[in-house]
Structures are given as C-alpha cells and as structure tokens.
C-alpha cells in the first residue's frame, strides 16, 4: 500500500504538533490550517485573520517547515519586541 501525498503531509504536520479537528482543518493552539477546494492551504490565527496561502507540493517536510516559519514570522510581526512565544 502506498502512502498518498496528503497522508505524508498530514504526518509531517502532526509531527510538528498539529491536530486534525475535521477533514479539512488542523489546529495548533490558535493557529489554523484550512485545506480549501483547490491545491492550496489557508493559514491564519484565531486572533488575526491574516491569511497565507501555501501551495500543495510534493515536498511534505519542506511544506510543514514553511508553515512553521510563516506562523513564526506572523507572530513576530504582532508581538512587541518581535519575540515568538513558541
């Protein structure tokens, strides 16, 4: 049995602390990933609806790391002194 690209991505995200709350939504604290109907994922926080669009890709670990970087940069931009809480 082969593992699909989505299964690999979900495994990589779960290894980064993400929890599936529905078939199309993952959460880690106040951070949210929504898988839309195309090949993109929408990223935002519950406190700030700033959305990043991330393309679906074969580079699953790279994509999981990119998502972490985008959330860290967003948090730094919103935090006095530019420090993250993670």
N, C-alpha and C positions, 0 to 999 in steps of 0.2 A: 504494500500500500504506500503510495507516495503522499507526502505532505504538501498541501497546497500553499501557494504564496501567502494567502491570508492567514492560514494556520501558523506559518513561520513568523509572520509579522506579529500576530497576537501573542505568540510565545515570547518573542523578544520584548514586546511591551509589558507583558506580565512579569518578566524578569526584572523590569525597571520599576515595578511596584504598581502597575495599572490593574484595575479591577473592572471586569465587564459588568455593567449594570443592565444592559439589554443587548440585543443582537447588533445594534448599531452605535452603542455608546460605551465608552470606557471612562473611568474617573480615577484620579489620584489626588486626594484632598479636594481642593476647589478647582482643580484643572480638569478639563473635559476634552475628549476627542469624540467627534461625531463622524461616522462614515456616511458620506452622502451618497446619492444615487449614481454618481459618476465615479471616476477613478481618483477622487480627492478625499482628503480628510480635513475637517474643520477643527481648529484648536481654539479654545477660549477658556477663560476662568469664570467662575460664578460671580465674582466681584467686578469683573471687567469683561465686557462682551467683545473685546478686541479679538478679531479672528485672524488666524494664519491659515492659509490653505497649503496643505502638504500633498504632493502627488503620490499616487500609488506607484511603487517601484519594486524591482526585484532585490534591491539592496536592503533587506529587512533590518539588519542590525544598524546599518547606517541611518535608516529612517527613524528607528527608535532613538538613536543618539541625537539626530536632528531635532526631533520633537522635544527632548530634554533641553537642548540648547535654546530653542525658541522660547520655551516657557521660562527658563532662567533669565534670558535677556529681557523678556517682558516684565518679569518680577523686579529685576534690577532697575528698569526704567520707571517703575511705580513705587520704589522704595527709597526713602531718604538715605543718602549715602551710597546708593547703588549696591547694597548687600542683599544676597538671597537668603531665604530662611531655610533652604534645604541643605 
